[in-house]
Amino acid sequence: MTSTSPTAAVGATRAPSPTWITVQFVLAGIVWGSSFLFMKVALTGISPAQVAWTRILLGTVTLGILVLARREHLSRSVRVWGHLLVLGITFCVVPFLLFSWAQQHVSSGVASIFNATTPIMTAIMAWLVFRVERLKAMQVVGIGVGILGVIVIIAPWQGLSWDGSLIAELAILGATASYGFSFAYMRRFASNTGMSALAFTFGYIAMAGLVMALLTPFLVLTPVQLDVPIVVSLVLLGCLGTGIAYVWNQNTVRAWGPTRASTVTYITPVVGVVLGVLILGETVSWNEPVGALVVFLGILLAQDRLRRRPRTAPAGGGAVTASRRAGGSRR
């Protein structure tokens, strides 16, 4: 992925350059931030299940064409494809259905802000469920701070009622928990499949497409009302947001690790809120950006990014410092 062409980049088997990894990270954040707008527009003419069904199948077709064009290697291991099936369900089917349903009841900006909890969910899953990370006390505090940020966004002091809005917010948290599960699962069981980022991404999105195809009689056989904005939104959501952007994200995961890669959700709420306000005329309450900032603080703490750097060692102490760093514990 050292090529500067996006098409070449998504299918390269060589390690991408650090600069191109950063570019992909930012592009994925912009595309996924825009996805909340695309979903909101698509929901004006089709059902939530149809939105999820369409984006997954379009993503499968897009990546399948790239896999064939680049003659990518696909694993022949049944075990690997079993893991890809799990990822297809937890990384695509479940969160896409939940997000699409929830956006009938909350603004695209709010949905994008809640999506920023993904790194918190990833830390929880990696720590408690899969035991692939050991968290320090301050990182656990960070998870608590992130939960506090979610509470600020929900604003329980305004009164809680089990209407569509609250249930939708909980559904979005369920979607981000599913993302967190997927990132941790990927690290635990699918970190070395022998496939390129493109082939690997195609694998789990194709399995998601298979699941959605099997569910077609139960989910999507309802009337639709299509117009140009809806069709364009679905194409961008499927081909770009569920296709190429997932490959960009997978490249970032391989280069930076799942926890750091999940910080792409720093970008998505900014893009989602701005597009919601400018294009859809949505309004933002004070507690939503404040809660998002608290969530971001929690993410920084949970990822141990606020620790103080050690002072420069005095003359003669460099060897001792280097030895300590080499023997430091891994997170």
Secondary structure, 3 states (H helix, E strand, C coil): CCCCCHHHHHHCCCCCCHHHHHHHHHHHHHHHHHHHHHHHHHCCCCCHHHHHHHHHHHHHHHHHHHHHHHCCCCCCCHHHHHHHHHHHHHHHHHHHHHHHHHCCCCCHHHHHHHHCCHHHHHHHHHHHHCCCCCCCHHHHHHHHHHHHHHHHHHCHHHCCCCCHHHHHHHHHHHHHHHHHHHHHHHHHHCCCCCCCHHHHHHHHHHHHHHHHHHCHHHHCCCCCCCCHHHHHHHHHHHHHHHHHHHHHHHHHHHHHCHHHHHHHHHCHHHHHHHHHHHHHCCCCCCHHHHHHHHHHHHHHHHCCCCCCCCCCCCCCCHHHHHHHHHCCCCC
